[in-house]
Amino acid sequence: METHLLIHEVARMIDHALLHPTLTDAEMREGCQTARRYNVASVCIKPYAIRLAVDELRGSDVRVGTVIGFPSGSHAIAVKVAETIDACQNGAVEIDMVVNIGKVLADDWAYVHDEIAAVHQACRAYNALLKVIFETDYLPENRFITRLCEICTTVGVDYVKTSTGFGFVKGPDGRYSYKGATLPHLRLMLAHVGPGVGVKASGGIRTLDELLEARALGVGRIGTSATVTILEEAYRRFGQGTDSPRDPIAEPDNRGY
């Protein structure tokens, strides 16, 4: 395989995350320009900034995505649908929706199905992709993940996704932490989705080796804010003298998942 093709394939796996609450408009604009320079698959931007991203990425191949019910998943179904319609009308073509995690843990699968189906219907009306976020750190048993995969396959969503990047769990010492995407969870999801449903790994994918490991399993997309770090390493390792598109003012990879 040509090395430049491998770099391109790595870049086209990445959804560049611009979701941290403290990001300013100027920082999100610079993040969009980073996404354009590296020609990643998409940006996943805060919902109010969708039009900003559309303007910054006009004329590029980078798609604009956003989040729905983020990060708790606790919004009413009607609110999630309204968020989705508003996002699509503002120019989003990829939607990452957080399921109602409490309903998952309560085994209220009828509600979970109806919620995903309602958002999926809104996405389809605007030809937008739907990715369903499970927040795997909150799911103590594999059966929750397998059932969600089955429902998402039945509904016909485009991707299932591990994490928001903000699903912090309180430990015995009182400190909060999260794992995000793990190889066992990714294998489980890949084994239980049907044809046509991809898997997106997000949360904790911050190095090229972690991305390549997920790619080798069959993961199709990666959600990360460490885009520059990952792709600069790809240019160093595979570029064979090809100049990277790095900009000296590219934002540091220090916020987001």
Secondary structure, 3 states (H helix, E strand, C coil): CCHHHHHHHHHCCEEEEECCCCCCHHHHHHHHHHHHHHCCCEEEECHHHHHHHHHHHCCCCCEEEEEECCCCCCCCHHHHHHHHHHHHHCCCCEEEEECCHHHHHCCCHHHHHHHHHHHHHHHHHCCCEEEEECCHHHCCCHHHHHHHHHHHHHHCCCEEECCCCCCCEECCCCCEECCCCCHHHHHHHHHHCCCCCEEEEECCCCCHHHHHHHHHHCCCEEEECCHHHHHHHHHHHHCCCCCCCCCCCCCCCCCCC
